[in-house]
Structure formats: C-alpha cells, structure tokens
Amino acid sequence: MTKGLRKGLTSYGDAGFSLFHRKAFIKALGYSDDALDRPIVGVTNTYSDYNPCHGNVPDLIESVKRGVLLAGCLPMVFPTISIHESFAHPTSMFLRNLMAMDTEEMIRAQAMDAVVVIGGCDKTLPAQVMAAASVDLPVVVLQTGPMTVGNHRGEVLGACTDCRRLWAQYRAGMIDEAEIDLISSRLVPTVGTCGVMGTASTMACLVEALGLAVPMSATAPATHADRRRIAETSGKRAAEMAICGSPRPSDLITEASVRNAMTVLQAIGGSTNGLIHLTAMAGRAGVKLDIDAFDRLGREIPVLLNLKPSGTHYMEHFHSAGGLPALMRELNSFLDLDALSVSGGTIGDAIAKAESAQEQDVIRSLAAPLKKVGAIAVLRGNLAPNTAVIKQSAASPDLMRHTGRAVVFESVEETTLRIDSPDLDVNADDVLVLRNAGPKGAPGMPEAGYLPIPMKLARQGVKDMVRISDARMSGTAFGTIVLHITPEAAVGGPLAVVQTGDRIMLDVEARRIELLIDDAEMQSRLAAWKDLPPQREKATRGYAKLFEDCVLQADRGCDFNFLLRELDSRTDS
Ligand code: FES
C-alpha cells in the first residue's frame, strides 16, 4: 500500500515527476530523505487568535510531534478553520459543516497515513470527526481540554453556566455594572474549553466513549501536564496506526460504540447539542442513530455525574475523580465493552485501568445517582411530529408537566426587541415560543432556545418558564426548555402556526408536546401558512446559499444532504 510522501500525488501525468517535484519543494524546509521516507501523521492546527478555547494548541502540537517522532513517523502540521462560540456570526453551527468540509478535503488532498485532529470548542470536535470518518483514515482525536475554575468573592466560578446565572442576576438588578465587569475578568481564568458539562465537554466525553481518543483525554485540564502527556500519547498512537493502517474510524464508529456514546450522553447530563453532533458523526460512518433507543436509555440510565449545569462541580473535579473511565465503570452493565479504542485495546480495557478516587462526590454510583433519569428526553406530539428534545436533568421539576398560554416570538431578532418591553403581555405560567430559529430558518440554528426570562418577570424573581423553539441551546444553560422542534417552522412545521393565546401542553414523563387545537384547525392553519410570503430574504450566493439549500433537519444532525455516507463514492488513495 502506498504510504507517506508517495500518497495522493498531484496530477502532472507523470507519477515519477510528481514525487520528484514534491520532494524538491518540501526539502526547502530542511527535511532529509530519511525523514521523507517515513509514514506521515498529519496534525491539524486549529489555533486562532479568535479562539481562546484552543489557546494551548501550539503546546499540544509540540507534544503530539514528539510522540509521532518517538514512534518513528514524520509529523506534518497543517491549518484548518477554527471556530469559537462567541466569535462566529451568525452562529457557530452555521460554520460546523464548512469546517468539516475543509478538514475532510485537506486530509484527502495532502499525503498522510493517519491524522491527529486537535479541537475542543463546541463545533470543532464534531466537524473534525465528521471529516475523518468521511475519509476513513486512522485518526486520533485530541481535545484541547477544559479550563480550570475561577473565583469571585469566595465563590468558585466556571464558564459558562455561571456566565448565564450571573448575567440573569444582573438583568434582575441584583448585580451592578461594576460587579458584572469584574466578573467578566474572573469567569474564564485560563485557556481551554468551558469547565462545565456544556457542549464542548459533552463532545470531549463522547469522542472518548466512541474510542476515538485516548483514555482520560476528555477531562484533563487544558493547562495541566497531563494534557501534554495525553498529546504525546495521541501522537505515538497515531504513528503506530499510520504504520499498521488501523483501526480506522469505520472500525471504531459502530452501532455498539454509538450506543455506548448515547449511554454516556445520558449519564453525564450532556448537552442537547451532543445529540445533533453524534447523529452527524455517526452518519458519516454509515451508522444511523436510533433516537427512540436513545430515549429508552434515558429512562434506564440516571445522571451519575455531579457537574454543572445539572449538578455542582466542574470538569477538573471530574478528572481528579477518575475521569470518563471511572464513570464508564459505573455504567459497565449498559456498555458494549468489546468496542475498540484508539488506545490499542477495547473500551473494557480502558475501564479496567480506571482509577478509584476516595471520598468524592463527582461520579455517583447507580445506587445513588444525581438524577433518577437520564439527561435528555425525546418528545413528540402535534407540535413536533418528528421529534423535539428537552434536557430534563437541567430543568425545573415543577414545570415538567405544564399547560400554559403561548406567547409567540417570530424570530430571534423580534425576541431581542420585545422580550424586555414593559408592555409585553406575559405571565410566569405562560409558554414562551420562538420560531424561525431552526437550521434553515435563522439560518444555522442558533443557541437562542434559552429565551431570557422577560425583564419584568425576572425582576419579580421568576427564574424559569417553559420555553419552546426550533433552535438549539448551550449545554451550559439551565431551564425547562424544549428544543430542536422538527420539522422547523421555516419549512412548514406546526410550530409555524402557533398563535399567541393558544394553549400548549408539555408532559415530559409522557414524552408529549402538544398544541391544544383540533386537527381541522391545525390543517386549516397549515394550509394558510403555505400561501404566506417567506419570512426573510434567502441567500443567493456563497456558503450561505449552500447551507440554506442543503442543510438537513436537527433529527438528521444538521449535516448537508450531499455529504451523507451512502452518497460517498471516493476512496482513500
Ligand atoms: Fe469554547 Fe465554551 S466557548 S468551549
């Protein structure tokens, strides 16, 4: 099999010349023939001045290179897109597929026998796994790791659950301008990903559970020496995989490993975004995520991890308590222990080596879980004919069964304009409805599902309300919030025809979300909706047009329709 520099030669019509030409140029960087004869491990460089969650990437690259060299291969670093949550307009989800396409094409285009993809901020790990699974080249995923905690007036803080909590206090008038400014300097004390069980931590755990990353890699803090050792190990393993050609993503992302990942997602109190990304990553490997099986797991698997926003601790405490292998040991009886890992053995082997921490309250046992049920419930009903989801582990128990009057917002922009108006007709037991915020509607399905509590209610002390939308929500948020309503309003889903004053019923135990109107009224409203002009101007060019034309709904992972595995006719050269 062709390896190293000889792979994927540029087309000049003369293979010998193509190799000669390639060698001539690369030697300008001082490589010897010995170095250039080795198998190559590509390493993605996702460092960006816009991305503090990836602020340690240069250090990690050095450690990965050391591991690759120790195992006798040649590391080659190459840049790709980098996405940070707060520097991505209109929303990072809009760019995830672009990053996946960029990474896939650069892995395909450049000579490499294995690749280490380094990412962390929410969309970067799924984008990179989608890319690597599409190419099916041996890959080791290296997470940048979580930030460590901050402190403010004796209280431990971590982005971004505490960002939202403290901002809500500021909106309610409990914190003044000077204090919120001070807090902004203390919430994110180091580089690395958000220190709670938000989307980044969820994805870090899911890639380790899938066997795509080495044990303990999900939790080691970004700034700890452990993180660099994990990077070295990742480089070494990638080099060994480059030499032997396996395991490939298709060996690792299987029905068994996806089920393991779904189990972990429920037990860690994971982000609802994790479900979208897991669907997309599995889809690129040809594995269909069974959403009903996921919901059933949620009834069997309790939340074991005591991390914010479902619990009280932070990612660095999870690491000290034994990390994901220790948590998976508790879930032993629900897992397929024969699923493979890039570490060279099975998931069962990784669990067998899990450390046991004494006197810890971070990883609970099945006998004494944090929550009796799993993180996420899947809802259906006449408002969500396909599906919707709710993060029940971070919701208010007294709102899990609730009927209230709808207060409708047509778009994210309208929400911003009206939500704090003193004239807004809203009560604490109403249901806030946001639409046109789905994959095509916004576009890009922003994290706008966490509708703020209207100012006048916040000032009365209201902390939670039922909120429903076709949008997403940050995994760091808390609230009784129904998300990912599918089909979305912008493609004519029933959410499009809810009217202010309608009554909406949420029953999480029964897995129902219903608009309380009869079928005839629903059909008549849907027929009238079809004749309405579009809500906004459509994109006419560039990536925005590609996105709007091709993005699939949330229940299909928001991937592009032309990137599905079954359509792929290319093979690795
Ligand atoms: Fe990057 Fe939270 S903003 S992980």
Residues whose N, C-alpha, C, O or C-beta is under 5 A from the ligand:
A	BS01	FES	C53 E85 G120 C121 D122 T193 C194 A200
